[in-house]
């Protein structure tokens, strides 16, 4: 099935002109070697081999920063398939859209040397024509982000139809309205982080002053929010659920916590988890009673009409 990706053409789109003129997208991250024959089918295996190489070149970086960088290199080089669609900003409010039409190749000495060939479409998309969820997805941190959940809107925009929907049309989303509510909850929490109790003790994870803790990728799914304590001693995994949380979310968050502990936690760092939902029930209370490193928080929704 065709997938859709937001690909940056260098930091702040600095290499947009070269990419458009040269019909390619690419990444760098200081891995100066041809990866032909070194790209396994899963990014986790790739990261295990290349994180030490990345850290050797960037000794001041954390394992989490290294994992994001290597994951982006793998995604552009291998994860994206032929005929997948890429959407890339040019830095002036326009997005160029194209179809990937070639396999990985290495361009030593060139900008963004780990490349994929792209057939760029003649149509560009203005940011102003996107709905708010798509604009947020386009502005999310990371060099290579999967945005297939917005595929219908992207296709409409390419066709010149700016009609959009408020909820996801991705067939993998069981309840589109619930999906929209969860995304709004996530965005609200991110924007108001410093005003919450969590913001007093934790910061959302950043790399080079850029927030990367929202929808942090793992090999079993994306973590809603990854935070770190202000003393850098604890990593916090946050899972958001609309409405009532079932006990199944306990297993989900424990998988994420185990991944962070095994792969990204530095020596001596602890990993904790928080589930945030509107309501809980007896099953989740009993499950969490046996998991001391996971806490439960309830959120409240307030709706008010004010006459102007």
C-alpha positions in Angstrom: 0.0 0.0 0.0 1.3 3.5 -0.9 2.6 5.5 2.0 3.0 9.2 2.5 6.0 11.0 4.1 7.0 14.5 5.1 10.7 14.8 4.2 12.8 17.8 5.1 15.2 19.0 2.4 17.9 19.9 5.0 17.5 21.8 8.2 14.9 24.6 7.6 14.7 23.5 4.0 18.2 24.9 3.2 18.7 22.4 0.4 15.3 22.7 -1.2 16.5 24.2 -4.5 19.1 21.4 -5.0 16.6 18.7 -4.2 13.9 20.0 -6.5 16.4 20.7 -9.4 18.2 17.4 -8.9 15.0 15.3 -8.4 15.9 13.7 -5.1 15.4 13.8 -1.3 18.1 12.8 1.1 19.6 12.9 4.6 23.1 13.3 6.0 23.6 13.1 9.8 27.3 12.6 9.5 27.3 9.0 8.3 29.9 9.2 5.6 29.8 5.9 3.9 27.8 4.1 1.2 25.0 2.1 2.8 24.4 -0.1 -0.3 24.1 -3.6 1.0 23.9 -2.4 4.6 20.2 -1.6 4.9 18.3 -4.4 6.7 14.5 -4.7 6.5 13.9 -3.3 9.9 15.3 0.0 11.3 15.9 -1.5 14.7 18.7 -3.7 13.4 20.2 -0.8 11.4 20.2 1.4 14.5 22.0 -1.2 16.6 24.9 -1.2 14.1 25.0 2.5 13.2 24.3 4.3 16.5 27.9 3.6 17.7 29.1 5.0 14.4 27.0 8.1 14.8 28.1 8.6 18.5 31.7 8.3 17.5 31.3 11.3 15.2 29.0 13.2 17.7 30.3 12.2 21.1 28.2 14.8 22.9 24.9 13.5 21.6 22.6 11.2 23.7 21.5 7.7 22.6 18.0 9.0 22.0 19.4 11.7 19.6 21.5 9.0 17.9 18.5 6.8 17.5 16.4 9.5 15.9 19.2 10.3 13.5 19.9 6.8 12.4 16.2 6.0 12.2 15.8 8.9 9.8 18.7 7.7 7.6 17.2 4.2 7.5 13.7 5.5 6.7 14.8 7.6 3.8 17.3 5.1 2.5 15.2 1.9 2.9 11.9 2.4 4.7 10.4 4.5 1.9 9.4 2.4 -1.1 9.1 3.0 -4.8 5.8 4.8 -5.6 5.5 6.2 -2.1 4.6 9.9 -1.9 6.9 12.5 -0.3 5.9 16.0 0.7 8.7 18.5 1.3 8.6 22.2 2.4 10.6 24.8 0.5 10.9 27.2 3.4 8.5 29.8 1.8 5.2 28.3 2.8 4.9 25.9 -0.2 5.2 22.1 -0.2 6.5 20.2 -3.1 5.0 16.7 -3.7 6.5 13.9 -5.6 6.7 10.1 -6.1 9.7 8.1 -5.2 10.9 6.4 -8.4 14.3 4.9 -7.4 16.2 2.9 -4.9 18.8 4.2 -2.5 22.0 5.7 -3.8 25.0 7.5 -2.2 26.3 10.8 -3.5 29.7 11.4 -1.8 30.5 15.0 -1.4 27.0 16.1 -2.2 24.4 17.7 0.1 22.2 15.1 1.8 24.3 12.2 0.4 22.0 9.3 1.3 19.4 9.8 -1.4 16.3 8.6 -3.2 15.2 9.7 -6.7 11.9 11.6 -6.8 9.6 12.5 -9.7 8.3 15.9 -8.5 4.7 16.8 -9.5 4.0 20.2 -11.2 1.5 21.0 -8.4 2.7 22.5 -5.1 0.6 22.8 -2.0 0.3 26.0 0.1 0.4 25.6 3.8 -2.6 27.9 4.1 -4.8 25.4 2.3 -4.1 22.6 4.8 -6.3 21.8 7.7 -4.9 22.2 11.2 -4.0 18.5 11.9 -2.1 18.4 8.6 -0.3 21.6 9.3 0.8 20.2 12.7 2.0 17.0 11.1 4.0 19.1 8.6 5.6 21.1 11.3 6.5 18.1 13.5 10.2 17.6 14.3 12.2 15.0 12.4 13.7 14.7 9.0 11.4 11.9 7.7 7.9 11.5 9.2 5.2 9.2 8.0 2.0 11.1 7.4 -0.2 8.5 5.7 -3.0 9.2 8.1 -3.5 12.5 6.1 -3.4 10.7 2.7 -6.9 11.7 1.6 -6.4 15.4 2.2 -3.0 15.3 0.5 -4.5 13.8 -2.6 -7.3 16.3 -2.6 -4.8 19.2 -2.3 -2.7 17.8 -5.2 -5.9 17.6 -7.3 -6.7 21.2 -6.5 -9.5 20.5 -4.1 -8.9 22.2 -0.7 -12.0 20.6 0.9 -10.8 18.9 4.1 -12.2 16.8 6.9 -11.8 17.2 10.6 -11.1 13.6 11.4 -8.8 10.9 10.0 -9.8 8.8 7.0 -7.1 6.2 7.6 -8.6 2.7 7.5 -6.3 1.7 10.3 -7.9 4.1 12.7 -10.8 2.2 14.3 -12.7 5.3 15.6 -11.8 8.5 13.6 -13.6 10.8 16.1 -11.7 9.2 19.0 -8.5 9.6 17.0 -9.2 13.4 16.5 -9.9 13.8 20.2 -6.7 12.0 21.2 -4.7 14.2 18.9 -6.3 17.4 20.3 -5.5 16.2 23.8 -1.9 15.5 22.8 -1.5 19.0 21.2 -3.1 20.7 24.2 -0.8 19.0 26.6 2.3 19.8 24.6 1.4 23.5 24.3 0.4 23.8 27.9 3.1 21.6 29.4 4.7 24.1 31.7 1.3 24.8 33.3 0.8 21.2 34.3 2.0 19.4 37.4 4.2 17.2 35.1 5.9 20.3 33.7 7.2 21.2 37.1 9.3 18.0 37.2 9.8 17.0 33.6 10.6 18.6 30.2 9.5 17.2 26.9 12.5 15.6 25.3 14.5 17.9 23.1 17.5 17.4 20.8 19.4 20.6 19.8 16.6 22.7 21.2 14.0 21.0 19.0 11.1 19.0 20.6 11.4 15.4 19.6 9.4 13.9 22.4 6.0 14.0 20.6 5.2 10.8 18.8 8.6 9.3 19.5 9.1 6.2 17.3 9.8 2.7 18.8 9.8 -0.7 17.2 6.3 -1.4 18.6 4.6 1.9 17.8 5.0 5.6 18.6 5.1 6.9 22.2 2.6 9.8 22.5 5.0 11.9 24.7 8.6 11.2 25.9 9.8 13.4 28.6 12.9 13.7 30.8 13.2 14.8 34.4 14.9 18.2 35.0 17.8 16.4 36.7 18.1 14.1 33.7 17.9 11.0 35.8 14.4 9.7 34.7 12.8 9.2 31.3 9.0 9.4 31.3 6.8 7.6 28.8 3.3 9.1 28.5 0.3 7.3 26.8 -2.8 9.3 26.1 -6.2 7.7 25.9 -9.6 9.4 25.1 -12.4 8.4 27.4 -11.9 5.3 29.6 -8.6 3.5 29.6 -8.7 -0.4 29.6 -6.1 -2.6 31.2 -4.7 -3.3 27.7 -3.0 0.0 27.8 -0.8 -1.2 30.7 0.8 -3.8 28.5 1.2 -1.2 25.8 3.0 1.3 27.9 5.2 -1.4 29.5 6.4 -2.4 26.0 7.3 1.3 25.3 9.1 1.6 28.7 11.0 -1.6 28.1 12.2 -0.4 24.7 13.4 2.9 26.1 15.1 1.2 29.0 16.9 -1.3 26.8 17.8 0.9 23.9 17.9 4.6 24.9 18.3 5.0 28.6 21.8 6.2 29.6 23.7 4.4 32.4 21.8 5.1 35.7 18.7 6.5 34.1 15.4 5.2 35.4 12.2 4.8 33.2 8.7 5.6 34.4 5.3 5.7 32.8 2.1 7.7 33.0 -1.3 6.8 31.5 -3.7 9.8 31.0 -7.4 9.2 30.3 -10.8 10.6 31.1 -11.8 7.6 33.3 -10.4 4.4 34.7 -12.0 1.2 35.9 -11.4 -1.5 38.4 -9.3 -3.6 36.0 -6.8 -0.9 35.3 -6.6 0.0 38.9 -5.8 -3.6 39.9 -3.2 -3.9 37.0 -1.5 -0.7 38.0 -1.4 -1.7 41.7 1.2 -4.3 40.6 3.2 -1.9 38.4 4.7 0.8 40.7 6.5 2.6 38.0 3.3 3.5 36.1 0.9 6.1 37.3 -2.6 7.0 36.2 -3.8 10.6 35.6 -7.3 11.8 34.7 -8.0 14.7 32.5 -11.1 17.0 32.6 -12.8 18.7 29.7 -14.4 22.1 30.3 -16.7 23.7 27.7 -18.0 27.2 28.2 -20.2 29.5 26.2 -19.7 33.3 26.7 -21.9 35.9 25.3 -20.0 38.7 23.5 
